[in-house]
């Protein structure tokens, strides 16, 4: 059996971000364990003192966003690169406890005993945090903001609960699943909120597009026959995603947004178990961010 823990776990960046905050919105795409790319990018940004005033994330992006807002460099990577093969986090026990393949109880509580979340920094009212989940009754994206919703961590759980592999997550009496079903890259929230500076962290290369069939798959309708609006959202998700990718590229060309995306394809399974490959994805994000740092600071109008 391959090493269940990343060999470079003890060499990961660590420490805490500065207290300086820049006005702007950080937009985080999901992507299951491709989210380690985002972890690497965010750690590099925190090391450089880039802490934007608003963060919005979907699925794995929502989970990464928690650690970015709490200012804890390396915390997201330590969770995923040490505990990927812990059955309480990913596997049978997680399914039994959480009705899904990801053990949120472990991620939020057990891991927190060993590596506590900096709750004081996370709850700083000067930094907004939004987790996007999909309302299974309407099929539409719902934006849960810390301090304005009843349970932001339950919203993160909903945002990162993958369709087909997870049970619906109840919040205020309504069922939710992965925010990426309705909105995989929530940059339009940042535009609507009139942020002048918008940084988008992708987990796919800039030229990646989904292969879309002429006829939508019937699988969503069969699997979620009691939730027709949600089933429809799933059926058209890939087409909508491609449109988002096209619009992001257009906005980037106009200088309206700044995008960091993988400099090479990330080819892994949704629940990838090769720890060296996952560690490599983290450092791909870290190095891509370091390479783009001068341009990013110019975009944010920061002194280099």
C-alpha positions as CSV (number, residue, x, y, z in Angstrom):
1,X,0.0,0.0,0.0
2,X,1.2,3.5,-0.8
3,X,2.0,5.9,2.0
4,X,-1.4,7.0,3.5
5,X,0.1,10.4,4.4
6,X,1.9,12.8,2.1
7,X,5.7,12.4,2.5
8,X,6.2,16.2,2.8
9,X,3.6,16.8,5.4
10,X,6.0,18.3,7.9
11,X,7.5,20.7,5.4
12,X,4.2,22.4,4.4
13,X,4.1,26.2,4.9
14,X,2.7,27.2,8.2
15,X,2.1,30.3,10.3
16,X,-0.6,33.0,10.3
17,X,-1.6,35.7,7.9
18,X,-1.1,39.4,8.8
19,X,-4.1,41.4,10.1
20,X,-3.9,43.8,7.0
21,X,-7.1,43.5,4.9
22,X,-7.5,44.7,1.3
23,X,-10.9,45.5,-0.1
24,X,-11.8,42.9,-2.8
25,X,-13.5,39.6,-3.3
26,X,-11.8,36.2,-3.5
27,X,-13.8,33.7,-5.6
28,X,-13.1,30.0,-5.1
29,X,-14.1,27.3,-7.5
30,X,-14.8,23.8,-6.2
31,X,-13.5,20.5,-7.5
32,X,-13.2,17.9,-4.6
33,X,-9.5,17.1,-4.1
34,X,-8.5,19.4,-6.9
35,X,-9.2,21.9,-4.2
36,X,-5.6,21.3,-3.0
37,X,-4.6,23.5,-5.8
38,X,-6.6,26.3,-4.2
39,X,-5.0,25.5,-0.8
40,X,-1.6,26.1,-2.3
41,X,-2.6,29.3,-4.0
42,X,-4.2,30.7,-0.8
43,X,-1.2,29.8,1.3
44,X,1.1,31.7,-1.0
45,X,-1.2,34.7,-1.0
46,X,-1.4,34.8,2.8
47,X,2.4,34.6,3.0
48,X,2.4,37.7,0.9
49,X,-0.1,39.6,3.0
50,X,-3.0,39.3,0.5
51,X,-6.1,39.0,2.6
52,X,-9.2,40.2,0.8
53,X,-12.2,41.6,2.6
54,X,-14.7,39.1,1.1
55,X,-14.4,35.5,0.3
56,X,-17.0,33.3,-1.5
57,X,-16.5,29.6,-2.2
58,X,-18.3,26.6,-3.6
59,X,-17.8,23.1,-2.4
60,X,-14.1,22.5,-1.8
61,X,-13.7,26.2,-2.4
62,X,-16.0,26.9,0.5
63,X,-13.9,24.7,2.8
64,X,-10.7,26.3,1.6
65,X,-12.3,29.7,2.2
66,X,-12.8,29.0,5.9
67,X,-9.0,28.5,6.4
68,X,-8.2,31.6,4.3
69,X,-10.6,33.8,6.3
70,X,-9.2,32.4,9.5
71,X,-5.7,33.3,8.2
72,X,-4.2,29.9,9.0
73,X,-1.5,29.1,6.5
74,X,-1.2,25.4,5.6
75,X,-4.2,24.3,7.7
76,X,-6.3,23.1,4.7
77,X,-3.4,21.2,3.3
78,X,-2.6,19.6,6.7
79,X,-6.2,18.3,6.8
80,X,-6.2,16.8,3.4
81,X,-2.7,15.6,3.1
82,X,-2.6,13.9,6.5
83,X,-6.1,12.5,6.8
84,X,-7.3,11.6,3.3
85,X,-7.0,7.9,4.2
86,X,-8.6,8.2,7.7
87,X,-11.9,6.4,7.4
88,X,-13.5,9.1,9.6
89,X,-12.7,11.7,7.1
90,X,-13.1,9.9,3.8
91,X,-14.7,6.5,3.7
92,X,-17.1,4.1,5.5
93,X,-17.2,5.8,8.9
94,X,-17.8,9.1,7.3
95,X,-20.7,7.7,5.3
96,X,-22.2,6.2,8.5
97,X,-21.8,9.4,10.5
98,X,-22.5,12.1,7.9
99,X,-24.5,10.4,5.1
100,X,-21.8,11.2,2.6
101,X,-18.2,10.3,1.7
102,X,-16.7,13.3,3.4
103,X,-16.6,13.3,7.2
104,X,-17.5,16.9,8.1
105,X,-17.8,16.0,11.8
106,X,-14.1,14.9,11.7
107,X,-13.0,18.0,9.6
108,X,-14.9,20.5,11.8
109,X,-14.5,18.9,15.3
110,X,-11.9,16.1,15.6
111,X,-9.3,17.8,13.4
112,X,-10.0,21.0,15.2
113,X,-8.9,19.5,18.5
114,X,-5.5,18.9,17.0
115,X,-5.3,21.9,14.8
116,X,-7.8,24.4,16.1
117,X,-9.6,26.9,13.9
118,X,-8.7,30.5,14.7
119,X,-12.3,31.3,15.4
120,X,-11.6,34.9,16.5
121,X,-10.0,35.8,13.2
122,X,-12.7,33.9,11.2
123,X,-15.5,35.8,12.9
124,X,-13.8,39.2,12.4
125,X,-16.7,41.3,11.1
126,X,-14.3,43.1,8.8
127,X,-14.1,40.0,6.6
128,X,-17.1,38.6,4.9
129,X,-17.4,34.9,4.1
130,X,-20.0,33.3,1.9
131,X,-20.6,29.6,1.2
132,X,-22.7,28.7,-1.8
133,X,-25.1,25.7,-1.7
134,X,-27.8,24.5,-4.1
135,X,-31.4,24.5,-2.8
136,X,-32.8,21.1,-3.8
137,X,-36.3,22.4,-3.9
138,X,-35.7,25.3,-6.3
139,X,-32.5,24.1,-8.0
140,X,-31.0,27.6,-7.4
141,X,-27.9,28.8,-5.7
142,X,-28.2,30.1,-2.2
143,X,-25.6,32.4,-0.7
144,X,-25.0,31.8,3.0
145,X,-23.0,34.5,4.7
146,X,-21.4,34.2,8.1
147,X,-23.1,36.4,10.7
148,X,-26.2,36.5,8.6
149,X,-27.3,32.9,8.4
150,X,-28.2,30.5,11.3
151,X,-25.2,28.1,10.9
152,X,-22.4,28.9,8.6
153,X,-20.6,25.6,9.2
154,X,-23.7,23.7,8.3
155,X,-23.8,25.8,5.1
156,X,-20.2,24.8,4.3
157,X,-21.2,21.2,4.8
158,X,-24.1,21.6,2.4
159,X,-21.9,23.4,-0.1
160,X,-19.4,20.5,-0.1
161,X,-21.9,17.6,-0.1
162,X,-21.5,16.0,-3.5
163,X,-24.6,14.9,-5.4
164,X,-25.2,11.2,-5.8
165,X,-22.6,10.5,-3.2
166,X,-24.1,12.4,-0.2
167,X,-27.4,12.9,1.5
168,X,-29.1,16.3,1.4
169,X,-28.1,18.6,4.2
170,X,-30.9,20.4,6.0
171,X,-30.6,24.0,7.0
172,X,-33.5,26.0,8.4
173,X,-35.8,23.1,7.3
174,X,-34.7,23.1,3.6
175,X,-32.6,20.5,1.8
176,X,-29.3,21.6,0.1
177,X,-26.4,20.0,-1.8
178,X,-23.2,21.0,-3.5
179,X,-23.2,24.6,-4.5
180,X,-21.4,23.7,-7.7
181,X,-24.6,22.1,-9.0
182,X,-26.1,25.5,-9.5
183,X,-23.0,27.8,-9.6
184,X,-19.6,26.3,-10.0
185,X,-17.7,29.7,-10.0
186,X,-19.6,32.4,-8.1
187,X,-17.9,35.4,-9.6
188,X,-21.2,37.1,-10.5
189,X,-21.8,37.5,-6.7
190,X,-18.7,39.7,-6.6
191,X,-19.8,41.7,-9.7
192,X,-23.3,42.2,-8.2
193,X,-21.7,43.4,-4.9
194,X,-19.8,45.9,-7.0
195,X,-16.3,44.9,-5.9
196,X,-13.7,46.6,-8.0
197,X,-11.0,44.0,-7.3
198,X,-12.0,40.4,-7.9
199,X,-9.6,37.5,-7.7
200,X,-10.8,34.1,-9.1
201,X,-9.0,30.9,-8.2
202,X,-9.8,28.1,-10.7
203,X,-9.1,24.4,-10.3
204,X,-9.2,23.8,-14.0
205,X,-6.9,25.2,-16.7
206,X,-8.2,28.4,-18.4
207,X,-9.0,26.6,-21.6
208,X,-10.8,23.7,-20.0
209,X,-14.4,23.1,-21.1
210,X,-16.9,20.3,-20.3
211,X,-18.0,18.0,-23.2
212,X,-21.7,18.7,-23.6
213,X,-24.0,16.3,-25.2
214,X,-26.9,17.4,-27.5
215,X,-29.4,15.8,-25.1
216,X,-29.0,16.2,-21.4
217,X,-28.4,13.1,-19.3
218,X,-31.5,11.4,-17.9
219,X,-29.5,10.3,-14.8
220,X,-30.4,13.4,-12.7
221,X,-34.1,13.0,-13.4
222,X,-34.0,9.4,-12.4
223,X,-31.9,9.8,-9.3
224,X,-33.7,13.0,-8.1
225,X,-37.2,12.4,-9.4
226,X,-38.7,13.9,-6.2
227,X,-36.7,17.1,-6.8
228,X,-37.4,18.0,-10.5
229,X,-36.0,21.5,-10.3
230,X,-32.7,20.2,-8.8
231,X,-32.6,17.4,-11.4
232,X,-32.9,20.0,-14.2
233,X,-30.1,22.1,-12.6
234,X,-27.8,19.1,-12.6
235,X,-28.7,18.2,-16.2
236,X,-27.7,21.6,-17.6
237,X,-24.8,22.3,-15.2
238,X,-22.0,21.5,-17.7
239,X,-23.4,23.8,-20.3
240,X,-23.7,26.6,-17.7
241,X,-20.2,26.0,-16.5
242,X,-18.8,26.4,-20.0
243,X,-20.6,29.7,-20.3
244,X,-19.1,30.8,-17.0
245,X,-15.6,29.9,-18.2
246,X,-16.1,31.9,-21.4
247,X,-17.4,34.9,-19.5
248,X,-14.5,34.8,-17.0
249,X,-12.0,34.8,-19.9
250,X,-13.7,37.8,-21.4
251,X,-13.7,39.7,-18.0
252,X,-10.0,38.8,-17.5
253,X,-9.1,40.2,-21.0
254,X,-10.8,43.4,-20.0
255,X,-8.9,43.6,-16.7
256,X,-12.1,43.4,-14.7
257,X,-11.0,40.2,-12.8
258,X,-7.7,38.5,-12.0
259,X,-7.6,34.8,-12.5
260,X,-5.2,32.2,-11.2
261,X,-5.7,28.8,-12.8
262,X,-3.6,25.6,-13.1
263,X,-0.7,26.0,-15.4
264,X,-1.1,22.3,-16.3
265,X,-4.1,19.9,-16.3
266,X,-5.0,18.3,-13.0
267,X,-5.8,14.7,-13.8
268,X,-7.1,13.0,-10.7
269,X,-10.2,11.1,-9.6
270,X,-12.9,12.8,-7.6
271,X,-11.7,11.1,-4.4
272,X,-8.0,10.7,-5.4
273,X,-6.0,8.6,-2.9
274,X,-2.4,9.0,-4.3
275,X,-0.9,11.3,-1.6
276,X,2.2,12.2,-3.6
277,X,0.0,13.3,-6.5
278,X,-2.2,15.3,-4.1
279,X,0.9,16.9,-2.6
280,X,2.0,17.8,-6.1
281,X,-1.3,19.5,-6.8
282,X,-0.9,21.6,-3.7
283,X,2.6,22.8,-4.7
284,X,1.4,23.4,-8.3
285,X,-1.0,26.0,-6.8
286,X,1.6,27.4,-4.5
287,X,4.2,27.9,-7.3
288,X,1.6,29.2,-9.8
289,X,0.6,31.8,-7.3
290,X,4.2,32.8,-6.6
291,X,4.8,33.2,-10.3
292,X,1.7,35.4,-10.7
293,X,2.3,37.4,-7.6
294,X,3.9,40.5,-9.2
295,X,1.0,40.8,-11.6
296,X,-1.6,40.2,-8.9
297,X,-0.1,42.9,-6.7
298,X,-0.2,45.3,-9.6
299,X,-3.9,44.5,-10.2
300,X,-4.6,45.0,-6.5
301,X,-2.5,48.2,-6.5
302,X,-0.3,46.9,-3.7
303,X,3.3,48.0,-3.2
304,X,5.6,45.2,-4.4
